[in-house]
């Protein structure tokens, strides 16, 4: 893989060009992108889950929340700022050094994903998690379903994160349309 390729095209390699056009546009190589849409957000309501959502800046449950996403790309590093109904959630995506895995840092948590192509979508397979840089045992980081696809010519996403014993941390699904990109 050449060093001048953007993060997602580099990680997906030859499969990149088989993805749906809205997925390629969202995960491509523009240095700055702004997209708007809507999302349905779900999550457990117990106190530990609510506190963890707050700590990580995750959105609170609610239907048809307005969503705005800004992506800033600096080489292969990407800064994603999501605003669900005005509440900001920021994560930093990068390639794990000397690995084919994507890392996503969200506050003190870093998740490691293998990106797989499933037809014209990206299937994000969770392969590891770290807290404050220390690896977490597999039993502690639960399950994450994450898919990037196209629906009705728009970028569509579905994320569902569940923790052992605590339940659903957050799940959100919806759509985005790019309104500005250079």
C-alpha positions in Angstrom: 0.0 0.0 0.0 1.4 3.4 -1.0 2.0 6.0 1.7 0.1 8.7 -0.2 -3.3 7.0 0.0 -5.9 8.3 2.4 -6.8 6.2 5.4 -9.8 4.2 4.2 -8.6 3.6 0.7 -5.2 2.4 2.1 -6.8 0.0 4.6 -9.3 -1.4 2.1 -6.8 -1.7 -0.8 -8.1 -3.3 -3.9 -11.6 -3.5 -2.4 -11.9 0.3 -2.2 -13.3 0.8 -5.7 -16.0 -1.9 -5.2 -17.7 0.2 -2.5 -20.9 2.3 -3.1 -20.2 5.8 -4.3 -21.6 7.5 -1.1 -19.3 5.4 1.0 -16.3 6.3 -1.1 -17.2 10.0 -0.9 -17.6 10.0 2.9 -14.4 8.0 3.5 -12.3 9.3 0.6 -9.4 11.8 0.5 -10.9 15.3 0.7 -9.1 17.3 3.3 -12.3 18.7 4.8 -15.9 17.4 4.6 -19.2 18.5 6.1 -22.2 16.3 6.0 -25.7 16.6 7.4 -28.5 14.2 8.1 -30.4 12.5 10.9 -30.0 9.6 13.3 -32.1 7.5 15.7 -30.1 7.0 18.9 -30.8 4.3 21.5 -29.1 3.3 24.7 -29.6 1.7 28.1 -30.7 4.1 30.9 -28.9 2.7 33.9 -26.6 5.0 35.8 -23.2 3.4 34.8 -24.1 3.5 31.1 -25.4 7.2 31.3 -22.1 8.2 33.1 -20.0 6.4 30.5 -21.9 8.0 27.6 -21.3 11.4 29.2 -17.5 10.7 29.7 -17.1 9.6 26.1 -19.2 12.4 24.7 -21.7 9.9 23.2 -25.2 11.0 22.2 -28.2 10.5 24.4 -31.2 8.4 23.1 -33.7 10.1 20.9 -35.4 9.6 17.5 -34.6 11.6 14.3 -31.9 13.7 15.9 -30.4 16.2 13.5 -26.8 15.2 12.8 -23.9 17.2 11.5 -20.5 15.5 10.8 -17.2 17.3 10.0 -14.2 15.3 8.9 -10.7 16.9 8.8 -8.1 14.8 7.1 -4.4 15.3 7.8 -2.6 12.6 5.8 -4.0 9.3 7.0 -5.2 10.8 10.3 -8.9 11.9 10.4 -10.7 13.9 13.0 -14.4 13.2 13.1 -16.7 15.7 14.9 -20.3 14.6 15.2 -23.0 16.9 16.5 -26.1 15.0 17.5 -28.9 17.5 18.3 -26.2 20.0 19.2 -24.1 17.7 21.5 -20.6 17.2 20.2 -18.8 13.8 19.9 -15.2 13.8 18.6 -13.0 10.9 17.6 -9.6 10.5 16.0 -9.1 7.8 13.4 -5.7 6.6 12.3 -3.9 3.4 11.2 -2.4 1.2 13.9 1.4 1.4 13.4 2.7 -1.6 11.4 -0.8 -3.1 11.2 -3.7 -3.4 8.8 -6.1 -2.1 11.6 -7.9 1.2 12.0 -7.8 2.8 15.4 -10.5 5.1 16.7 -9.7 7.1 19.8 -12.7 8.5 21.7 -11.6 10.1 25.0 -9.6 7.6 27.0 -10.8 4.6 24.9 -9.1 3.5 21.7 -10.9 0.8 19.6 -9.1 -1.2 16.9 -11.0 -2.3 13.8 -10.4 -4.5 10.8 -12.2 -3.0 7.8 -13.8 -5.6 5.6 -15.8 -5.1 2.4 -19.2 -6.8 2.4 -20.7 -6.2 -1.0 -20.7 -2.4 -1.4 -20.5 -1.7 2.4 -17.7 -1.4 5.0 -18.0 -3.9 7.9 -16.0 -2.7 10.9 -14.8 -5.7 12.9 -13.7 -4.9 16.4 -10.3 -6.6 17.1 -9.1 -4.8 20.3 -9.7 -2.1 22.8 -7.5 0.0 25.0 -8.2 2.3 27.9 -5.6 5.0 28.7 -3.3 3.1 26.3 -3.5 -0.2 28.2 -5.1 -3.3 26.4 -8.5 -4.4 27.7 -9.3 -8.1 28.1 -11.7 -9.2 25.3 -14.4 -10.0 27.9 -14.5 -6.3 29.0 -14.9 -4.5 25.6 -18.2 -6.1 24.6 -19.6 -6.1 21.1 -19.6 -3.5 18.4 -21.5 -3.7 15.2 -20.5 -1.0 12.8 -21.4 -0.7 9.1 -21.0 2.0 6.5 -23.3 1.6 3.5 -25.4 3.5 0.9 -29.2 3.7 1.0 -31.3 5.9 -1.4 -28.1 7.4 -2.8 -27.0 8.7 0.6 -24.4 7.5 3.1 -26.0 5.3 5.7 -24.5 4.0 8.9 -25.4 1.6 11.7 -23.4 1.5 15.0 -24.4 -0.6 18.0 -22.2 -0.9 21.1 -23.0 -3.2 24.0 -21.0 -3.8 27.1 -21.0 -6.9 29.3 -23.4 -6.8 32.3 -24.3 -3.1 31.5 -26.2 -3.4 28.2 -26.4 -1.1 25.2 -24.0 1.8 25.6 -25.2 3.5 22.4 -26.7 2.5 19.1 -27.3 4.9 16.3 -28.4 4.5 12.7 -29.2 7.0 10.1 -28.0 8.8 7.0 -25.8 11.7 5.9 -25.5 13.8 2.7 -22.3 15.7 2.0 -23.0 19.5 1.8 -19.4 20.7 1.5 -16.1 19.0 0.6 -13.0 20.3 -1.1 
